[in-house]
């Protein structure tokens, strides 16, 4: 079966790089499925999971993203995420702690840029917690 190269990166690090038969993720207008030979595309992605279906493997690589940009070329998918965490590394206690710290920082913030940055962080953490709770409910 044909494959497509996939790179998932955040501002801090490269999270995944490898081949896939299919990549699915939440686009701004709905769920996207990208296969080898897909037409070029650039779009905004919503918080949720990037699911990488690797060749010959039944287990799907899941990476939580808090939003970002997707670029698709016929032989390459690039996800540039604001925040990206492998599903196995999601930590509810850490996310709750970070959310509490961000909410405390928002109450002390001054200036529109600082407030917007903190509110974006709060939104990403809230989305991460919602995904963690959804995953836990499925177990």
Backbone torsions as a table, in degrees:
resi	resn	phi	psi	omega
1	UNK	NA	145.5	179.0
2	UNK	-68.4	152.2	178.4
3	UNK	-129.0	167.0	177.5
4	UNK	-131.6	141.7	178.1
5	UNK	-75.3	137.0	-178.6
6	UNK	-127.6	130.9	173.3
7	UNK	-126.2	126.1	174.5
8	UNK	-118.9	119.8	-177.9
9	UNK	-130.1	150.6	171.4
10	UNK	-115.5	-179.5	178.2
11	UNK	-63.9	-26.4	-175.1
12	UNK	-92.4	-34.3	-171.4
13	UNK	-163.8	167.7	171.6
14	UNK	-85.3	125.8	-175.8
15	UNK	-93.4	-39.9	-178.3
16	UNK	-149.4	140.9	171.7
17	UNK	-147.5	122.1	-179.0
18	UNK	176.0	-171.5	-178.4
19	UNK	-97.6	151.2	178.9
20	UNK	-145.6	152.8	171.8
21	UNK	-87.1	-29.4	-177.3
22	UNK	-155.0	141.6	172.9
23	UNK	-126.6	127.8	177.3
24	UNK	-126.0	144.6	-176.5
25	UNK	-163.6	162.7	-178.5
26	UNK	-84.0	108.6	175.6
27	UNK	-85.1	170.0	-179.1
28	UNK	-58.2	-37.2	-177.1
29	UNK	-100.4	5.6	179.7
30	UNK	143.1	-177.2	-177.4
31	UNK	-70.5	136.1	179.5
32	UNK	-113.9	142.5	172.9
33	UNK	-124.5	121.5	-176.1
34	UNK	-115.0	125.4	178.6
35	UNK	-121.4	164.3	177.6
36	UNK	-52.3	138.7	179.4
37	UNK	85.1	5.4	-179.9
38	UNK	-58.8	147.1	176.2
39	UNK	-64.9	150.4	178.6
40	UNK	-58.0	143.5	-175.5
41	UNK	-157.8	141.3	169.0
42	UNK	-131.6	128.9	-179.6
43	UNK	-152.8	163.5	174.9
44	UNK	-82.4	142.6	175.9
45	UNK	-113.1	148.9	179.7
46	UNK	-93.3	165.2	174.7
47	UNK	-60.1	139.2	179.8
48	UNK	156.8	-160.6	-177.0
49	UNK	-102.2	135.1	163.6
50	UNK	-88.8	123.5	-178.7
51	UNK	-112.4	116.5	-177.0
52	UNK	-104.9	116.0	178.9
53	UNK	-93.4	99.4	-176.4
54	UNK	-78.6	146.8	-177.8
55	UNK	-61.4	133.0	176.1
56	UNK	73.6	7.7	-179.6
57	UNK	-120.5	137.5	178.5
58	UNK	-83.7	-28.6	179.5
59	UNK	-78.1	135.9	-177.9
60	UNK	-98.1	132.2	175.2
61	UNK	-75.7	122.6	180.0
62	UNK	-115.1	131.7	179.7
63	UNK	-129.6	121.0	177.1
64	UNK	-76.3	132.4	173.7
65	UNK	-124.4	142.4	-179.2
66	UNK	-93.8	15.1	-177.8
67	UNK	123.8	173.1	178.9
68	UNK	149.0	-152.8	-176.6
69	UNK	-126.3	140.3	175.1
70	UNK	-112.7	130.3	172.1
71	UNK	-120.9	128.1	179.8
72	UNK	-119.9	131.2	169.5
73	UNK	-122.0	161.6	-176.7
74	UNK	-54.2	-28.0	-177.8
75	UNK	-120.6	9.7	-176.1
76	UNK	-152.1	132.8	172.7
77	UNK	-116.6	125.5	178.0
78	UNK	-121.9	122.1	175.4
79	UNK	-107.9	116.1	177.1
80	UNK	-106.1	99.9	-171.5
81	UNK	-97.6	146.9	172.1
82	UNK	-62.0	-49.6	176.4
83	UNK	-138.8	138.2	178.6
84	UNK	-139.8	133.2	-179.1
85	UNK	-140.3	130.3	174.6
86	UNK	-62.0	143.1	-175.7
87	UNK	-56.5	-36.1	-179.9
88	UNK	-68.5	-17.2	-179.1
89	UNK	-98.7	0.5	178.5
90	UNK	-66.3	132.8	-175.6
91	UNK	-131.8	109.2	-176.0
92	UNK	-62.5	-43.4	-178.5
93	UNK	-62.3	-43.3	179.4
94	UNK	-64.6	-41.5	-179.6
95	UNK	-65.2	-41.4	177.8
96	UNK	-63.2	-41.7	179.4
97	UNK	-63.7	-44.5	179.5
98	UNK	-65.7	-37.4	178.2
99	UNK	-65.0	-44.2	178.0
100	UNK	-61.2	-42.1	179.3
101	UNK	-64.8	-40.6	179.4
102	UNK	-67.0	-39.9	178.2
103	UNK	-65.4	-37.4	176.1
104	UNK	-65.7	-40.9	179.0
105	UNK	-64.9	-35.0	179.3
106	UNK	-63.5	-37.1	-179.0
107	UNK	-68.6	-21.2	179.4
108	UNK	-103.8	0.5	-175.4
109	UNK	-75.1	147.2	174.4
110	UNK	-134.9	141.5	-178.9
111	UNK	95.7	138.8	-174.8
112	UNK	-62.8	-38.5	-177.6
113	UNK	-67.9	-44.6	179.5
114	UNK	-63.8	-43.1	179.2
115	UNK	-62.8	-43.7	179.5
116	UNK	-63.4	-41.1	179.3
117	UNK	-63.0	-44.3	-179.7
118	UNK	-67.6	-40.2	178.7
119	UNK	-65.3	-35.2	175.3
120	UNK	-65.6	-39.8	177.4
121	UNK	-64.2	-42.7	178.4
122	UNK	-61.6	-43.3	179.6
123	UNK	-63.0	-41.6	179.2
124	UNK	-64.8	-42.4	179.6
125	UNK	-67.7	-38.9	177.3
126	UNK	-63.4	-40.2	177.5
127	UNK	-65.5	-40.4	178.1
128	UNK	-61.9	-44.6	178.7
129	UNK	-63.8	-39.0	178.6
130	UNK	-63.4	-40.7	178.0
131	UNK	-65.7	-42.6	179.0
132	UNK	-60.7	-45.3	179.6
133	UNK	-64.0	-39.0	178.5
134	UNK	-64.6	-43.1	178.4
135	UNK	-64.2	-42.2	-179.1
136	UNK	-64.6	-36.4	179.9
137	UNK	-65.9	-28.3	-179.6
138	UNK	-78.5	-16.5	-178.0
139	UNK	-76.6	NA	NA
